[in-house]
Amino acid sequence: MKIALAQQNYHIGNFEYNTRKIIDGINWAKKQGADLVLFSELCVCGYPPRDFLEFDDFIRKCYDAIDTIRKHADTIAVVVGAPERNPVTEGKDLFNAAFFLYEKQVKGVAHKTCLPNYDVFDEYRYFEPAYNWNVIEFKGRKLAITICEDIWNLGDNPLYRKCPMDELMKHRPDIMLNISASPFDYTHVEDRKAIVKLNTSKYKLPMLYCNCAGSQTEIVFDGGSLVFDKHSNLVKQLPLFEESLQVFDLNDDGTFAQPVTTVAADLPDAEFNPVELDYNLCTPEICQAIVTGIRDYFRKMGFSKAILGSSGGIDSAVTLVLACEALGNENVRAILMPSQYSTGHSVSDAELLSKNLGNPYDIVPIQNIYNSFLSELKPLFRDLPFGVAEENIQARTRGNLLMTIANKFGYILLNTSNKSELATGYGTLYGDMAGGLGVLGDCYKMQVYALAKYINRNRQIIPQNILVNPPSAELRPGQKDTDSLPDYAVLDSILYQYIERRQGPKEIKAQAPIAIGIDPALVDRVLKLVNVNEYKRNQFCPIIRISPKAFGVGRRLPIVGKYLS
């Protein structure tokens, strides 16, 4: 049997586009002589549709799309993901479903059993778990069709009470098919291989696993669809971060005509939990994910041009490089906004970076604007000493200028704040926290340096000064980030323990090696900074997610709360 995988990039709610793309995939698979073609989870409407699922009109359009697609499933079987109405009064009104189409008919439907309700997922908000589990017979084979999370409920501490493949095995299937919408994070590519291998090892059946590609707001889907034979050998992993259609020839004995690769993969932990984060981990993939996130956010929203503040610092430099790769150098405009506190090298470094990239840039000094603020506020401020208010005037002046230029010329402002700054509240609301998309908001400061070094791997794009100069907001004379924050290597270690690993102060203080040389009071101070600044992050723009625990929809904490604050 020839089975095709269609790893595609969909657009949430764009039914005409998604349907056309699926039909193109079907026609391609037909030309390759495929018997069956597999698409991804909720491909008809795009994933995650979230509260669009509460609109009857949205569900009707899903059904209309299925009706159109089935007419092309004539000589070939097609598996597509879409919501299906639940006819039973009790329970949620919808199932997350895989439709099996053949001979222009809906021949069968499989419902998702394991509905994730953690991190960025909220499927139990909308969907009812499956009531029953049946294989679908096709050309003398019994197909066990599951959906994404259904194959992850293995190991010593399963999250769900029922494992759908255990139920499907009662019907003696020949093949496992899984359609997924599995997001990228820097641990997940290897986790997927491990979990698919574990399923094939447990059930002694081949598996074809189809994931989607592309980005939907903050969530990036990296593709990487997988094919394993019944002996748990890797037949193929489809490319990461791009669309791909490939056909696989499955033999009657559960092996494939294609050559295989032995994969030494064990069941991953429920979560990637090393004591210390390797800041160089998956740097090329993180770059690809961020570029994909920028490109798709602009393309799917109908935008084409970006603007950002280029300060001569590491964060704006990395953001500018990745934005230029995503959108084209000519479509990314850098605005240099020096003040009287800016050092000469910060302007010259930012200029050199733009010259290296070939992107347009402008220099708009803010000193006169800043002085006009102080002049108008003098009767109110009187002779009070210089402080955070005066610093924030500069940041908000820059944010105002960027938004004004963006409005005038139709740009979208890219925010350059990193995860370390956002975690500790080291940023100014409506100033340097302004923007339409957070590019580095899920990258710790040390990860940003790793990205910069990777960017410069073949030639020096980011000037050396930017890599070696101490980070500074340059809002007062001689200012350094370390005036307000611990050294980033220390800070990031504490933040990673708290945010990604959900460790409390007692556990963090006892943790080696980070506890060596770290004052326990510093741990308490950092955790307090994180929690009291939730109100700032709550007002922040969407952040491209590259970690297992990003700020935004995947991390839901109360703004008003006393814990550790």
C-alpha positions in Angstrom: 0.0 0.0 0.0 1.3 3.4 -0.9 0.6 6.1 1.7 1.3 9.8 1.2 2.0 12.3 4.0 0.9 15.9 3.2 2.8 18.2 5.6 1.2 21.5 4.9 0.9 25.1 6.3 -2.7 26.1 6.9 -4.4 29.4 7.8 -6.9 29.5 10.7 -10.4 30.2 9.4 -9.3 30.5 5.8 -11.5 27.7 4.5 -11.1 28.4 0.8 -7.3 28.5 1.1 -7.1 25.4 3.3 -9.5 23.4 1.1 -7.6 24.3 -2.1 -4.3 23.3 -0.5 -5.7 20.0 0.7 -7.2 19.3 -2.8 -3.8 20.1 -4.3 -2.2 17.6 -2.0 -4.8 14.9 -2.9 -4.1 15.5 -6.6 -0.4 15.3 -6.1 -0.8 12.0 -4.2 -3.0 10.6 -7.0 -0.3 11.3 -9.5 2.2 9.4 -7.3 0.0 6.4 -7.3 -0.8 6.7 -3.6 -3.7 4.6 -2.2 -4.1 6.9 0.8 -3.0 10.4 1.8 -2.8 11.7 5.3 -3.2 15.4 6.3 -2.9 16.9 9.7 -5.1 17.6 12.8 -7.9 20.2 12.2 -6.3 21.0 8.8 -9.7 22.0 7.4 -10.0 25.0 9.8 -6.4 25.4 11.0 -5.0 24.8 14.5 -5.7 26.1 17.1 -9.1 27.6 16.1 -9.9 28.4 19.8 -13.2 30.2 20.4 -14.0 30.2 16.7 -15.3 26.7 17.5 -18.1 28.3 19.5 -19.6 29.8 16.3 -22.1 27.7 14.4 -21.2 29.4 11.2 -17.5 28.3 11.6 -18.6 24.7 12.1 -20.9 24.9 9.1 -17.9 26.1 7.0 -15.9 23.1 8.2 -18.6 20.7 7.1 -18.9 22.5 3.7 -15.1 22.1 3.3 -15.3 18.4 4.1 -18.1 18.1 1.5 -15.9 19.7 -1.1 -12.9 17.6 -0.3 -14.7 14.3 -0.3 -15.6 14.7 -4.0 -11.8 14.5 -4.7 -11.4 11.4 -2.6 -12.6 9.1 -5.5 -9.8 6.7 -6.4 -7.7 7.6 -3.3 -8.5 7.5 0.4 -8.0 10.8 2.3 -7.7 11.4 6.1 -8.3 15.0 7.1 -8.8 16.7 10.5 -11.9 18.8 11.3 -14.4 19.3 14.2 -17.4 17.1 14.1 -20.7 17.8 16.0 -21.5 15.6 18.9 -25.1 14.2 18.5 -25.3 13.3 22.2 -26.8 16.0 24.4 -24.5 15.3 27.4 -21.0 16.5 27.1 -19.3 19.0 24.8 -20.9 19.8 21.4 -17.9 18.9 19.3 -15.3 16.1 18.7 -11.8 16.7 17.4 -12.1 14.3 14.5 -10.3 12.6 11.7 -12.5 12.1 8.7 -11.8 9.1 6.4 -12.9 9.9 2.9 -13.1 7.4 0.0 -15.2 6.9 -3.1 -16.4 10.4 -2.6 -18.0 9.5 0.8 -17.2 9.8 4.4 -16.4 6.2 5.1 -15.5 6.6 8.8 -14.6 9.1 11.5 -12.2 8.7 14.4 -12.5 11.0 17.5 -9.6 12.2 19.6 -9.5 10.7 23.1 -6.8 12.5 24.9 -7.6 16.2 24.9 -4.6 18.3 26.1 -5.5 21.1 28.5 -2.1 22.3 29.5 0.4 24.9 28.3 -0.8 26.3 25.0 -3.5 23.7 24.6 -7.1 24.1 25.7 -8.9 21.4 23.8 -11.1 20.2 26.6 -12.7 23.6 26.6 -14.3 22.7 23.3 -14.2 19.0 22.6 -15.7 15.8 24.0 -13.3 12.8 24.3 -14.1 9.8 22.1 -16.7 7.3 23.3 -15.6 4.4 21.2 -12.7 3.1 19.2 -12.8 1.2 15.9 -10.4 0.5 13.1 -11.3 1.5 9.6 -10.9 -1.2 7.0 -9.3 -0.2 3.7 -8.0 -2.4 0.9 -7.7 -5.4 3.1 -5.9 -3.5 5.9 -7.2 -2.4 9.3 -6.2 1.2 10.0 -5.9 2.5 13.6 -6.3 6.3 13.3 -5.4 8.5 16.2 -5.0 12.2 16.7 -1.9 13.9 18.1 -2.0 13.6 21.9 -3.6 10.1 21.6 -0.2 8.5 21.1 1.5 10.4 24.0 -0.3 8.6 26.9 2.5 6.1 27.6 5.0 5.8 30.4 4.9 5.5 34.1 2.8 8.6 34.8 0.2 8.8 32.0 -1.8 12.0 32.0 -5.1 10.4 30.8 -7.0 7.4 32.1 -7.5 5.7 28.8 -5.0 5.0 26.0 -6.8 4.8 22.7 -4.3 2.5 21.0 -4.9 -0.1 23.7 -8.6 0.0 22.8 -7.8 -0.1 19.0 -5.5 -3.1 19.5 -8.6 -5.2 20.4 -9.6 -5.0 16.7 -6.2 -6.2 15.5 -5.1 -3.3 13.3 -2.3 -3.5 10.7 -1.2 0.1 10.6 -1.2 3.1 12.9 -1.9 6.5 11.4 -1.6 9.7 13.5 -2.6 13.2 12.4 -1.1 15.9 14.5 -0.7 19.6 15.1 2.4 19.4 17.3 4.1 22.7 18.1 7.8 23.3 18.1 9.9 23.8 21.1 13.6 23.2 21.5 12.9 19.7 23.0 10.1 18.5 20.9 11.7 17.1 17.7 13.5 14.4 19.6 10.6 13.8 21.9 8.4 13.1 18.9 10.8 10.5 17.6 11.0 8.9 20.9 7.2 8.7 21.4 6.5 7.3 17.9 9.3 4.8 18.3 7.8 3.8 21.7 4.4 3.2 20.1 5.8 1.0 17.4 7.8 -0.9 19.9 4.8 -1.5 22.2 2.2 -2.3 19.5 4.6 -4.0 16.9 2.9 -2.0 14.1 4.2 0.6 11.6 3.2 4.2 12.2 2.8 7.1 9.8 2.7 10.4 11.7 1.6 13.6 9.8 2.3 17.0 11.4 1.6 20.5 10.0 4.1 23.2 9.3 4.0 27.0 9.6 3.0 29.4 12.4 -0.2 30.6 13.9 0.4 33.8 15.9 2.7 32.7 18.7 2.8 29.0 18.0 5.2 27.6 15.5 4.6 24.2 13.9 7.8 22.6 12.6 6.6 19.7 10.6 9.1 16.9 11.0 6.4 14.2 10.1 7.6 10.7 10.8 7.4 7.2 9.4 8.5 4.2 11.5 8.3 0.5 10.5 6.9 -2.2 12.8 10.5 -2.9 14.0 10.8 0.7 15.4 13.2 1.7 12.7 12.9 5.3 11.4 12.0 5.2 7.7 11.9 9.0 7.2 11.5 12.3 9.0 10.1 15.0 6.7 11.9 18.4 6.6 11.6 20.8 9.5 9.8 24.2 9.1 8.7 23.7 5.5 5.9 22.0 3.6 6.6 18.6 2.2 4.7 15.8 0.4 6.1 12.3 0.2 4.9 8.8 -0.5 5.9 5.7 1.3 5.5 2.1 0.1 4.3 -0.1 2.9 4.9 -3.8 2.5 2.5 -6.4 3.7 4.8 -7.4 6.5 4.8 -3.9 8.2 8.1 -2.8 6.7 8.7 -0.2 4.0 10.4 -0.3 0.6 12.5 2.7 1.7 15.7 2.2 3.6 15.5 2.6 7.4 17.5 4.3 10.2 17.9 2.7 13.6 16.9 5.3 16.2 18.0 5.0 19.8 15.1 6.8 21.4 13.6 6.2 24.8 10.4 7.6 26.2 11.0 11.2 27.0 10.2 12.7 30.3 6.7 14.3 30.6 8.7 17.5 30.3 12.3 18.3 29.3 13.8 19.0 32.8 17.6 19.3 32.8 18.9 21.1 35.8 20.6 23.7 33.6 19.6 24.9 30.2 22.2 24.6 27.5 21.9 28.0 25.8 23.3 26.6 22.6 20.6 23.9 22.5 18.9 23.7 19.0 20.1 27.1 18.1 19.7 26.6 14.3 16.1 25.3 14.9 15.3 28.2 17.1 16.4 30.6 14.4 14.3 28.7 11.9 11.3 28.8 14.3 11.6 32.6 14.9 12.0 33.3 11.1 8.9 31.1 10.4 7.0 32.9 13.2 7.7 36.3 11.8 7.2 35.4 8.2 3.8 33.6 8.8 2.5 36.3 11.2 3.1 38.9 8.5 1.9 36.8 5.5 -1.3 35.5 7.2 -2.2 38.9 8.6 -1.6 40.6 5.3 1.4 42.7 6.4 4.6 43.1 4.5 6.9 45.6 6.2 8.4 45.7 9.7 10.0 48.4 11.8 12.0 48.2 14.9 14.2 50.3 17.2 17.9 49.5 16.6 19.8 50.5 19.7 23.2 49.0 19.0 22.4 46.3 21.6 22.4 42.5 21.1 18.6 42.1 21.3 17.7 44.6 18.5 20.6 43.3 16.4 19.4 39.6 16.5 15.8 40.7 15.9 16.8 42.8 12.9 18.8 39.9 11.3 16.0 37.4 11.8 13.4 39.9 10.5 15.4 40.6 7.4 15.7 36.8 6.7 12.0 36.4 7.2 10.7 39.4 5.3 13.6 40.5 3.0 16.1 43.2 3.9 14.3 45.9 2.0 11.1 45.3 4.0 12.6 45.9 7.5 13.3 49.5 8.6 15.5 50.2 11.5 15.1 53.4 13.5 18.1 54.6 15.6 17.0 57.0 18.3 20.0 58.2 20.3 19.7 60.4 23.4 22.3 62.4 25.3 23.0 59.2 27.3 23.7 57.1 24.2 27.3 56.2 23.6 28.9 56.9 20.2 29.5 53.2 19.5 25.9 52.3 20.0 24.9 54.5 17.0 27.9 53.5 14.8 27.4 49.8 15.7 23.7 49.9 14.7 24.6 51.8 11.5 27.2 49.1 10.6 24.7 46.3 11.3 22.2 47.8 8.8 24.9 48.4 6.3 26.0 44.8 6.6 22.4 43.7 6.1 21.5 46.3 3.5 18.2 47.3 5.2 16.9 50.9 5.3 17.5 52.8 8.5 17.0 56.3 9.8 18.5 58.3 12.7 16.0 60.2 14.8 17.6 61.8 17.9 15.2 62.1 20.9 17.1 64.7 23.1 14.9 67.7 22.0 11.7 65.7 22.5 12.9 64.5 25.9 13.9 68.1 26.9 10.4 69.3 25.9 8.8 66.8 28.2 11.0 67.9 31.1 10.3 71.5 30.4 6.5 71.0 30.4 6.6 68.8 33.5 9.0 71.1 35.5 6.1 72.9 37.3 4.9 69.5 38.4 8.2 67.7 39.0 9.7 70.9 40.6 13.3 70.0 41.8 12.7 66.3 42.5 15.8 64.3 41.6 16.3 62.4 38.3 14.7 58.9 38.5 12.8 56.2 36.8 10.2 58.7 35.5 12.8 60.5 33.5 14.2 57.2 32.2 10.8 56.0 31.1 10.1 59.3 29.3 13.0 58.3 27.0 11.7 54.8 26.4 8.2 56.0 25.8 9.4 58.7 23.4 11.1 56.0 21.4 8.0 53.8 21.5 5.9 56.7 20.4 8.2 57.6 17.5 8.3 54.0 16.3 4.5 53.6 16.4 4.0 57.0 14.7 6.4 56.0 11.8 4.7 52.6 11.7 1.2 54.3 11.4 2.4 56.7 8.7 4.0 54.2 6.4 2.2 51.0 7.2 4.8 49.1 9.2 4.3 46.6 12.0 6.5 47.2 15.0 8.6 44.2 16.1 9.4 44.1 19.8 12.9 43.2 20.8 12.5 42.4 24.5 14.0 39.1 25.7 12.6 36.6 28.2 15.0 37.7 31.0 13.8 41.3 30.7 10.1 40.3 30.5 10.4 37.9 33.4 11.9 40.6 35.7 9.9 43.6 34.5 13.0 45.2 33.1 11.1 47.2 30.5 8.8 50.2 30.1 5.2 49.7 29.4 4.2 51.6 26.2 7.9 52.3 25.6 10.3 49.5 24.8 7.5 47.0 25.5 5.5 48.3 22.6 5.0 46.2 19.5 2.9 43.9 17.4 5.0 40.8 17.8 7.5 39.7 20.3 10.4 38.2 18.4 12.8 37.2 21.3 10.3 37.2 24.2 10.8 33.4 24.7 14.7 33.6 24.5 16.7 34.2 27.7 19.5 36.7 27.3 22.1 34.0 27.2 20.2 32.3 24.4 20.1 35.6 22.5 24.0 35.7 22.6 24.0 32.1 21.4 21.7 33.1 18.5 24.1 36.0 17.6 27.1 33.8 17.5 25.2 31.3 15.3 24.2 34.2 13.0 27.9 35.2 12.7 29.0 31.6 12.1 30.1 32.2 8.5 30.8 35.9 8.4 30.5 38.8 10.8 27.0 40.2 10.3 26.5 41.5 13.8 29.4 43.8 14.7 31.8 42.5 17.3 31.2 45.5 19.6 27.6 44.4 20.0 28.7 41.0 21.1 31.1 42.2 23.7 29.8 45.4 25.1 28.0 45.2 28.5 24.2 45.4 28.0 22.7 48.8 28.8 19.4 50.6 28.4 21.4 53.8 28.2 18.7 55.9 30.0 21.1 57.5 32.4 24.9 58.2 32.5 27.0 55.0 32.6 24.0 52.8 33.1 24.4 49.0 32.9 21.8 46.2 33.1 23.7 44.8 36.0 22.9 48.0 38.0 19.4 46.6 38.3 19.7 42.9 37.6 22.1 40.1 38.5 24.6 39.0 35.9 22.5 37.3 33.1 24.2 34.0 33.4 23.1 33.8 37.1 19.7 35.4 36.5 18.8 33.1 33.6 19.7 30.0 35.6 17.3 31.1 38.4 14.6 32.1 35.9 14.8 28.8 34.0 14.4 26.8 37.3 11.3 28.8 38.2 9.6 29.2 34.8 10.4 26.1 32.8 10.9 23.6 35.7 8.4 25.2 38.1 10.8 24.9 41.0 10.0 26.8 44.3 12.6 28.9 46.2 13.6 26.0 48.5 14.3 23.7 45.5 16.2 26.4 43.6 18.4 27.3 46.5 19.3 23.6 47.0 19.9 23.0 43.3 23.5 22.4 42.3 25.4 23.7 40.4 23.5 27.0 40.2 23.3 27.4 44.0 27.1 27.7 44.2 27.9 31.3 44.9 24.3 32.5 44.7 23.0 34.3 47.7 19.7 32.7 48.8 18.2 36.2 49.1 18.9 36.7 45.4 16.6 33.8 44.6 13.8 35.3 46.6 14.4 38.7 45.0 14.3 37.3 41.4 11.1 35.3 42.0 9.4 38.3 43.5 10.4 40.3 40.4 8.8 37.7 38.2 5.5 37.6 40.1 5.0 41.3 40.7 5.6 42.0 37.0 2.8 39.7 35.7 0.7 42.9 35.1 3.3 44.1 32.5 3.5 40.8 30.7 -0.3 40.6 30.6 -0.3 43.7 28.4 2.5 42.5 26.2 2.2 41.5 22.5 2.2 37.9 21.3 5.5 36.1 21.7 6.9 33.6 19.3 7.1 30.4 21.3 10.4 28.4 21.2 10.5 26.8 24.7 8.3 24.3 26.6 7.0 27.2 28.8 6.7 30.6 27.1 5.0 33.7 28.5 1.6 34.2 27.0 -1.3 31.8 26.5 0.8 28.9 27.8 1.6 30.4 31.2 -1.5 31.5 33.0 -0.8 33.2 36.4 -3.0 35.7 38.3 -2.0 39.3 38.2 -3.3 39.9 41.7 -1.6 37.2 43.8 0.5 37.1 46.9 2.6 33.9 46.2 6.3 34.7 46.3 5.6 38.4 45.9 
